[in-house]
Amino acid sequence: MSIFRREFLKLVTSGAAGAAATTLITPGAQAYAAPMPGAGSNTVFDVRQYGAKGDGSTIDTPAINKAIEAASASGGGTVRFPAGTYACYSIRLKSNVALYLDQGSTILAASVPEGFRGGYDAPEPKQPWEAYQDFGHNHWHNSLIWGEGLQNIAILGPGLIWGKGLVRSGSEKDLPGKGNKSIALKNCHNVILRDFSILKGGWFGILATGVDNLTIDNLKIDTDRDGMDLDCCRNVRVSNCSVNSPYDDGICPKSSFALGYARATENVTITNCYVTGAYEVGATLDGSWKRWGPDGKVKNPTGRIKCGTESNGGFKNITISNCVFDGCRGFALESVDGAILEDITFTGVTMRDCQNTPIFLRLGRRMRGPEGVPVGRLKRIIISNVVSYNCLAKQGGGGIISGIPGYPIEDVQIHDLYMEHQGGGTKEMAARVVEEQETGYPEPYRLGDMPCGGFFVRHVKNIDFSNVEIASAQPDERPVFSLNNVSGAEFYRIKTPRGLSTPVFALNKVDDVRVSGCRNVQDIHIESVDQKTI
């Protein structure tokens, strides 16, 4: 009879002394996870045995760091946090060591009293390239939990990381002693973050920079800034996570210059995740699901998935699938600092109550980075199987796809979409000319009201739309599609509201545009035209 080896037990870390705990099963038999090794095991190091109190007031950092050092010295192991609340400053990770948070355990970021000489580890010394990204992206040590240059590390278990004492921003004026990130990792590889929750994570719940072979699975993050930033990382798997981040981005791949050189974020999958900004901080963790505001309405939250804004190194080979967006700013791909952003798929997604355009593709030239770097590229993008409902219509109920003069977005395919927005667009909005804003910060609202109710497409080469329906809850007096400086566009089986009194397409300086099989529009091929509506 063949025997199958069960997947390596997620509670055990890799390392010379951390032997794999496995369960052998036969076909058809139910598999049971092996129990957590007891505190007497030579691979498990209980923080209480090293002096941690877990009473919520005693600073347990020295005891916890001793347990981590002991595990590392023994060749590796698991540092266990039994039920309790462990008030801490900076916890320093080591290679071949996992932290395991038992059910009922909380790692609490302690507040730093005014005038106190101590607290969190100091941020690293300033580097010449710090001007290319915000302060938070340049420093890792001033965090609740941090590691640099490590391998084979993990944070596991159903416990909670509560960044109560962390600050939401940070700069030199916060020194000394303040911390502004829950988890910060730099230049690490073989990392697993699984099953725990983060409440109020500071500037970043997770900041991973230059981290390869990174698995983030089954986390619940409810925070007042970014949920997780994956900066200059390779081979990343984010799955089964829930992020409520009303004040900032939820899941945010970046490719900054924080390492001192341009490094792409590539080979990334984000799947089966829920991102939102619709709820008060903590409301998704405590089960109240309380929406913002006395009237229960969303108040312009962020809470999205975004590649950017820091975009020096580029984004390559990224797929985002089977995700739910709720009361946030939708999905964004942004190359504004010279990045090459290519080979991206976005598929199998539902969106509700987007606060600006659901889909935002932007190529710009902010160029916050070393001099002499050319404008980047944004190409080979597929967006498919997307449903959007009740989107605010001002920035367009479908999307904004905008390059800049001389630098078009290229090779985009959009198919099988149903996009329903609130409508209400006016003739004045339809007549509006959208400024280029080539060097501005790339946010849809900065471009102002869109002159169309569906997709605004500008400076684009080779784009296809097929099986796309644009609907509106209220009548909209704008064209559905606005095309400006577009070369090579095909529209097939496009549905727009019946009896539409306004044009479906507003064309300005376009060539090689084909429309076929579309409701409200006869088949047509336009070789070249300066201005036309159809």
Number of C-alpha atoms within 10 A of each C-alpha: 5 6 9 11 10 14 12 14 15 18 23 24 31 24 22 13 17 20 13 16 18 15 15 12 15 12 10 6 8 7 12 11 14 12 9 17 15 12 15 9 12 15 24 25 26 23 25 16 12 17 15 23 18 23 13 17 13 14 20 26 24 17 20 28 19 18 25 29 19 17 25 21 14 15 16 28 31 33 27 26 26 19 15 19 24 28 24 27 29 26 24 19 22 23 27 27 30 30 24 28 25 19 15 13 21 25 28 26 30 27 19 18 12 7 8 9 9 13 20 26 21 18 21 11 7 12 11 7 15 18 15 20 18 15 16 20 22 23 24 27 25 28 33 32 25 23 22 20 13 19 21 19 27 28 23 25 22 19 23 22 26 26 30 17 22 28 18 19 16 20 13 9 7 12 14 18 21 28 34 29 32 30 27 25 25 24 17 22 22 18 24 19 20 24 20 22 24 26 24 28 33 30 27 31 31 25 27 27 28 23 26 22 18 23 17 20 22 18 22 24 30 31 31 25 25 31 34 25 25 25 31 30 28 23 18 21 16 22 22 18 22 25 29 37 33 31 20 22 27 31 27 22 27 27 31 32 27 27 19 13 14 19 24 24 31 26 19 23 17 22 21 18 24 23 29 30 33 30 26 20 24 20 17 21 16 10 8 11 14 16 19 19 12 7 7 11 12 20 17 17 23 26 34 32 28 20 26 26 22 28 34 32 25 30 32 18 16 23 18 22 21 18 24 20 25 25 29 34 34 29 22 24 25 28 31 30 30 26 31 22 29 20 19 23 18 21 22 19 21 21 24 21 22 31 24 28 29 32 23 24 21 25 30 28 22 20 23 19 21 15 7 8 13 11 19 23 23 29 20 17 23 18 20 22 18 22 19 25 21 20 29 20 26 24 27 29 32 30 26 25 22 24 27 20 13 10 18 24 28 20 19 21 18 20 21 19 24 20 23 23 29 21 23 17 23 16 15 11 17 21 12 13 12 13 9 14 14 17 15 14 15 24 16 23 13 12 17 15 21 28 28 35 35 31 25 26 24 26 22 28 22 19 22 18 20 20 18 23 21 21 26 22 13 11 16 24 21 28 25 26 23 25 24 19 20 23 22 18 24 17 21 18 17 22 19 19 16 9 8 15 13 16 18 25 20 21 23 18 16 24 19 15 22 16 20 16 16 19 18 17 16 11 13 13 14 14 12 14 13 11 12 13 13 14
